[in-house]
């Protein structure tokens, strides 16, 4: 608590000093303009030209500093947003896993077969179907041989 008060006081003091400095600069500028107007118009023009040059220099530096500041803020925000996105994605994936586990447990408790069980049963049905088809083909082939050999025996008996 004491640190916060000390920090606020330090900020307040620094702001007061800056405000006083700006006020003194403003007043010095007004005094210079007043003296130049009273003294010599040429001096006023020289002061205006010098002020224009200083303004141009400081404006460029100020714009550069502002761009740098904005870029820094933007990169900081982007990195924080990226970190938050990563945390949100991780949290969502964790919730999804928990949900899937609980749904699987509930389905298992009520006797619903899992995808693995269904796949295993499907493979067994396919294997049984293939065996039945083989047996059916073997039976058809066996019936064809019997009927041909039956005809052959009947022909030999008749002769």
C-alpha positions in Angstrom: 0.0 0.0 0.0 2.9 2.4 0.9 4.5 1.6 -2.4 1.4 2.6 -4.4 1.3 5.9 -2.6 5.0 6.5 -3.1 4.6 5.6 -6.8 1.6 8.0 -7.2 3.5 10.8 -5.4 6.6 10.2 -7.7 4.3 10.3 -10.8 2.5 13.4 -9.6 5.8 15.2 -8.9 7.2 14.2 -12.3 4.0 15.4 -14.0 4.2 18.7 -12.1 7.8 19.2 -13.2 7.0 18.5 -16.8 4.0 20.8 -16.7 6.1 23.6 -15.2 8.8 23.1 -17.8 6.3 23.3 -20.7 4.8 26.4 -19.2 8.2 28.0 -18.9 9.0 27.1 -22.5 5.7 28.6 -23.7 6.3 31.8 -21.7 9.9 32.1 -23.0 8.5 31.7 -26.6 5.9 34.4 -26.0 8.5 36.7 -24.5 10.9 36.2 -27.5 8.1 36.9 -30.0 7.1 40.1 -28.1 10.7 41.4 -28.0 11.2 40.5 -31.6 8.1 42.4 -32.7 9.1 45.4 -30.7 12.8 45.3 -31.7 13.2 44.3 -35.3 10.9 42.6 -37.8 13.9 40.9 -39.3 14.7 39.2 -36.0 11.2 37.9 -35.8 11.5 36.4 -39.2 14.8 34.7 -38.3 13.2 33.4 -35.1 10.3 32.0 -37.1 12.6 30.3 -39.6 14.7 28.8 -36.7 11.5 27.7 -35.0 10.4 26.1 -38.2 13.6 24.2 -38.6 13.5 22.9 -35.0 9.9 22.0 -35.4 10.7 19.9 -38.6 13.6 18.1 -36.8 11.6 17.4 -33.7 8.5 16.4 -35.6 10.4 13.8 -37.5 12.0 12.4 -34.4 8.6 12.5 -32.6 7.0 10.6 -35.4 9.8 8.0 -35.5 9.5 7.6 -31.7 5.8 7.2 -32.0 6.0 4.6 -34.8 8.6 2.7 -32.7 6.3 2.8 -29.7 3.3 1.7 -31.7 5.3 -1.2 -33.2 6.5 -2.2 -29.8 2.9 -2.1 -28.4 1.6 -4.0 -31.4 4.2 -6.8 -31.1 3.6 -7.1 -27.4 -0.2 -7.4 -28.0 0.3 -9.9 -30.8 2.6 -12.1 -28.6 0.1 -11.9 -25.7 -2.8 -12.7 -28.0 -0.8 -15.7 -29.4 -0.1 -16.9 -25.9 -3.8 -16.6 -24.9 -4.9 -18.4 -28.1 -2.5 -21.2 -27.3 -3.8 -21.5 -23.7 -7.4 -21.4 -25.0 -6.7 -24.1 -27.5 -5.0 -26.3 -24.9 -7.9 -25.8 -22.5 -10.4 -26.6 -25.3 -8.5 -29.8 -26.2 -8.4 -30.9 -22.6 -12.2 -30.3 -22.3 -12.8 -32.3 -25.4 -10.8 -35.2 -24.1 -12.6 -35.2 -20.8 -16.0 -35.1 -22.6 -15.0 -38.0 -24.9 -13.8 -40.1 -22.0 -17.0 -39.5 -20.0 -19.3 -40.2 -23.0 -17.3 -43.4 -23.7 -17.7 -44.5 -20.0 -21.4 -43.7 -20.1 -21.9 -45.7 -23.3 -19.9 -48.6 -21.9 -22.0 -48.6 -18.7 -25.3 -48.9 -20.7 -23.8 -51.7 -22.9 -23.4 -49.8 -26.2 -20.5 -51.4 -28.1 -17.5 -49.3 -28.9 -16.1 -48.6 -32.4 -13.4 -51.3 -31.8 -16.1 -53.9 -30.8 -18.1 -53.1 -33.9 -15.0 -53.3 -36.2 -14.1 -56.7 -34.7 -17.6 -58.0 -35.2 -17.6 -56.7 -38.7 -14.4 -58.6 -39.4 -15.8 -61.8 -37.9 -19.0 -61.4 -40.0 -16.9 -60.9 -43.1 -14.8 -64.0 -42.3 -18.0 -66.1 -41.6 -19.5 -64.9 -44.9 -16.4 -65.9 -46.8 -16.5 -69.4 -45.2 -20.2 -69.9 -46.0 -19.5 -68.9 -49.6 -16.7 -71.4 -49.8 -18.9 -74.1 -48.3 -21.7 -73.3 -50.7 -19.3 -73.4 -53.7 -17.9 -76.7 -52.5 -21.3 -78.2 -52.1 -22.3 -77.0 -55.6 -19.2 -78.6 -57.0 -19.8 -81.8 -55.0 -23.4 -82.0 -56.4 -22.2 -81.5 -59.9 -19.6 -84.3 -59.6 -22.2 -86.6 -58.1 -24.7 -86.1 -60.8 -22.0 -86.6 -63.5 -20.7 -89.8 -61.8 -24.3 -90.9 -61.2 -25.0 -90.7 -64.9 -21.8 -92.5 -65.7 -22.7 -95.4 -63.3 -26.2 -95.5 -64.7 -24.9 -95.7 -68.2 -22.5 -98.5 -67.3 -25.2 -100.5 -65.6 -27.5 -100.2 -68.6 -24.8 -101.4 -70.9 
